[in-house]
Amino acid sequence: MQLITLFDDLDASQAVVGSTDQAMRKFLEPWMLAFTVTRPMFELLCRWGEDRESSLHSGFTDDLIRARGGSLA
């Protein structure tokens, strides 16, 4: 099932974490989760990720910014 179908309003900032089913976990690496967000939540997370003081800023964020041509927007 696609996680996006769980959102009633795609214009609201929302997120859902998936891949937590115990029966499914044995097929995934221990660190893997599914994380689906609406566009407004993605934009908010991008703004937080660009803030060097944010806990969301990481090497992954740097790689993502580089891959997107210098911006998360």
VMD Tcl script that draws the C-alpha trace (Angstrom):
set ca {
  {0.00 0.00 0.00}
  {1.24 3.47 -0.78}
  {1.51 5.55 2.36}
  {0.30 8.72 0.60}
  {-3.22 7.25 0.52}
  {-3.36 7.64 4.32}
  {-3.50 11.44 4.06}
  {-6.92 13.08 3.85}
  {-5.57 16.53 2.99}
  {-2.42 16.73 0.83}
  {-2.23 20.49 1.44}
  {-1.65 20.02 5.19}
  {1.78 19.36 6.72}
  {1.65 15.66 7.52}
  {4.01 12.70 7.80}
  {3.66 8.98 8.29}
  {6.31 6.41 9.22}
  {5.98 2.97 7.68}
  {7.81 -0.36 7.53}
  {7.16 -0.94 11.21}
  {5.15 -4.16 10.79}
  {6.88 -6.94 12.75}
  {6.30 -9.50 9.99}
  {8.01 -7.22 7.45}
  {11.01 -6.19 9.56}
  {12.93 -9.40 8.82}
  {13.16 -8.37 5.15}
  {14.62 -4.92 5.90}
  {17.87 -3.66 7.33}
  {17.50 -2.62 11.00}
  {18.01 1.07 10.15}
  {15.40 1.18 7.33}
  {12.03 2.89 7.64}
  {9.55 4.28 5.15}
  {8.86 7.97 5.67}
  {6.22 9.71 3.55}
  {5.37 13.40 3.77}
  {3.05 15.79 2.02}
  {4.56 18.64 -0.03}
  {4.03 21.26 2.72}
  {5.81 19.02 5.24}
  {8.63 18.32 2.77}
  {9.13 22.06 2.24}
  {9.19 22.63 6.00}
  {11.74 19.86 6.51}
  {13.87 21.30 3.71}
  {13.92 24.70 5.42}
  {14.93 23.07 8.70}
  {17.56 20.99 6.92}
  {19.22 24.09 5.45}
  {19.63 25.58 8.92}
  {23.09 24.47 10.06}
  {21.88 24.53 13.69}
  {19.02 22.13 12.97}
  {19.18 18.54 14.15}
  {17.98 17.61 10.65}
  {21.19 18.90 9.09}
  {23.54 16.05 8.32}
  {25.92 14.68 5.74}
  {22.85 13.27 3.99}
  {21.40 16.77 3.77}
  {24.65 18.06 2.26}
  {24.59 15.26 -0.34}
  {20.95 15.95 -1.16}
  {21.57 19.68 -1.56}
  {24.51 18.94 -3.89}
  {22.44 16.44 -5.90}
  {19.69 19.03 -6.33}
  {22.07 21.64 -7.70}
  {22.69 23.57 -4.48}
  {19.18 23.88 -3.06}
  {16.45 21.76 -1.54}
  {13.74 24.05 -2.91}
}
mol new
graphics top color blue
foreach p $ca { graphics top sphere $p radius 0.5 }
foreach p [lrange $ca 0 end-1] q [lrange $ca 1 end] { graphics top cylinder $p $q radius 0.2 }
display resetview
